[in-house]
Amino acid sequence: MPPPLPPAPQAGPIPQEIRTPEALAELPLPKSDRLTSQAWLNAKGWLDSQAWLNAEIWLDAFVRLTAQEPRERMNAALARLARRCGDTHFHTWPWHDTRDWAAAMARELAEPGADPMGVQGIGNRLPKVTHETAGRLMPLMRYAEVYEALCTGALPPYLLATPTRANGLLDADALVERLEGYERAGVSALRVDLRQALLRLGRTVSADTAARARRLTSDAGRRVAGWLTDRPADPQVVLRLVTRNGGVRIESEFVSGPEHREALGDLLVPRFQEESCERLLAVLAGHRDLAAARAAWSLRSGGPLSRPTLDDLHRLTVADGPGGPGVALIAAHFLVREPEATVWPLLKLAAGGGMPGEELGRQLAELLDQAPDGPSGVLAALREVAERGAYREIWEVMRGLLPGGLPGDGERATVVHTRMMTLAADTAEWAGATGELTVVAELAGRRRGSDLVSQARRLHEQLTTNAR
């Protein structure tokens, strides 16, 4: 019997918070790379992989310090930033950079009412939802919301959605504590900030945290309590392979209930552009499959587009939420192309409850013939993952793989098919699996004996004898 799974991985905490206006002034905000291919920027080494986190830390610190520090000290520290927001800046839009919004905040702090268009013009400065990626749109919406709250005197003492972990996740106990503070102070939650908090919310909830959440009385508090104690069903993900303008793309459709429709808003409307998996996960850290499904858009493309990387698969392992078609597609892609390198991410997915077993098996059945070294490397990697503790999860993978991976009528069985059936039989025995599989029953019932038939009979006996 294989050993137990290793502990579930966790992302580390975010860097220490900014504590002074002077430190805030020194924190660099990233320039936009939206007009240049992300793949090209990555190749040149010009894309800061943690740019989104700097933007989060800056916004968090600006709100906290504005509430805590004398206005004179804030204005002195941010004077250079405020000067970047000249009068002409207010008349040019959309603002695709968080730096544009930060400069406007610094100017408003120093000169209240400086914006000649007032709050009515703020919405016009946001890019159209189809003209910006989801991973960039949400930060811009949050900056715009904070700017509006500053202009109207409704800025809270701190934000709800600032992540507690470096991958964008927000721990449940931290969010409940923040809401308790809001209720004591009589502060209302900002709408977009609350949406972002829900999309980042981790799913590990202690009994004490759940009990505290149920005692919250504000609208925001009751909504968060519902997500923590009776979480709404996750959106369903549907992927389709389409040809558009001569290129192959993977389009994603998301079917969700009212709670998620409100939290997601227009973030996942169809967009015909590549998305960064890392930036998507920063926004959707509690919904790894939504981020994976959207990031997979260019995975089958032969063009010069950015595609998910093996690092992205590792990022998915420390996100939260169930795996589904999106995670399965990215995992199958790398399992076929880099099987040895995919062992550890698969183990982490299994340990964290994010392994989409049968769906991964179905995806593998479609991709096995594309493996550079044939299916043997894939099966070896799956066996290693099973023998290192994820045998239940790999049995589910085999359930999905066998119907499409075994030889059909008129096809000749090979030694690879026998290895596939042997792995399925081994993992089924280790997992104590039951439940007849038609494709296995048909093979097990053949009169002619072979190694493949022998292993099919062993698996069939495991699945049917223990079920009686």
Secondary structure, 3 states (H helix, E strand, C coil): CCCCCCCCCCCCECCCCCCCHHHHHHCCCCCCCCCCCHHHHHHHCCCCCCHHHHHHHHHHHHHHHHHHCCHHHHHHHCHHHHHCCCHHHHHCCCCCCHHHHHHHHHHHHHCCCCCCCHHHHHHHHCCCHHHCCHHHHHHHHHHHHHHHHHHHCCCCCCCCCCCCECCCCECHHHHHHHHHHHHHHCCCCCHHHHHHHHHHECCCCCHHHHHHHHCCCCHHHHHHHHHHHCCCCCCEEEEEEEEECCEEEEEEEEECCHHHHHHHCCCCCCCCCCCCHHHHHHHCCCCHHHHHHHHHHHCCCCCCCCCCCHHHHHHHHHCCCCCCHHHHHHHHHHHHHCHHHHHHHHHHHHHCCCCCHHHHHHHHHHHHHHCCCCCHHHHHHHHHHHHHHHHHHHHHHHHHHHHHHCCCCCCCCCHHHHHHHHHHHHHHHHHCCCCCCHHHHHHHCCCCCCHHHHHHHHHHHHHHHCCC
